[in-house]
Each structure stands twice: as C-alpha cells, then as structure tokens.
Amino acid sequence: MPGMLRVMSVNVVVVDDDPGFRRIATTLLTARGLRVVGESGDGASALTAVRELRPDGLLLDLHLPDRDGVEVARMLREEERPPRIVLTSTAKFFWAAEELEQAGIASFVAKDKLFDADLGGLFGATA
C-alpha cells in the first residue's frame, strides 16, 4: 500500500538441546516480530540448518551435546553469508567481548534475561 513502510521479516534459527527452551525462545522471538524458520538440538544440525535455511540470525546455546556454541560460531563465520549470532546460556560467561567478536558472535544474553532482552535489536530487526 502506498505510504506504508514494508517491514522485512528477520528469519532466525534456534539452537538448544532442551526442546522446552526452544519452545520458549520461539515464542519470545515470534512475539517480538521475528520469524523462527528452524530449530536444532546440537551443533552439527545447527550447521546444516544454517547452510540450508540461510537465516538472518541464530540464537545459539553455549553448551550443546556435540560441541560448544563458540566453536559452532567460529565454523559459521567462515560461511559466505554468516547469520548474526546471539549466544545464550544459563552458565556463567567467561569470554571477553573481543573473543566473541572474533568468533562471529554479535552478543550474549543469559537465558534468564531473554524475556527482557531487545531481541529485535539484537538480531538487527527494524520496525
């Protein structure tokens, strides 16, 4: 329609080994206007999902059954068009901001703070 701004949808893949957390994260992301296009329960399937679905963003758990999220992020950084990665965890976080940036991670949000986080802003969504 003339005079209306068309908002581009931001596609996100949620990666966590806990199906309950994936459901919660999907609900929060969708409520914030983002579109969850896939879910993965481990690092290997996350890599496959990103390569097949080409999401704009990836909500990535730090502790996965087959590898840690930082390792997954480093691998994705080598892709032609890597997604914007938001790392999440319930554990204490010990990496420096420079290490995150070098791994291709845009930001970190503790799982218990996800509800209050500006998810649209973290994934680069514009209103």
C-alpha positions, 0 to 999 in steps of 0.5 A: 500500500502506498505510504506504508513502510514494508517491514522485512521479516528477520528469519532466525534459527534456534539452537538448544538441546532442551526442546522446552527452551526452544519452545520458549525462545520461539515464542519470545522471538515470534512475539517480538516480530521475528520469524523462527524458520528452524530449530536444532538440538546440537551443533552439527544440525545447527550447521546444516540448518544454517547452510540450508535455511540461510537465516538472518540470525541464530540464537545459539546455546553455549553448551550443546551435546556435540560441541560448544556454541563458540566453536559452532560460531567460529565454523559459521563465520567462515560461511559466505553469508554468516547469520548474526549470532546471539549466544545464550546460556544459563552458565556463567560467561567467561569470554571477553567481548573481543573473543566473541567478536572474533568468533562471529558472535554479535552478543550474549544474553543469559537465558534468564534475561531473554524475556527482557532482552531487545531481541529485535535489536539484537538480531538487527530487526527494524520496525 
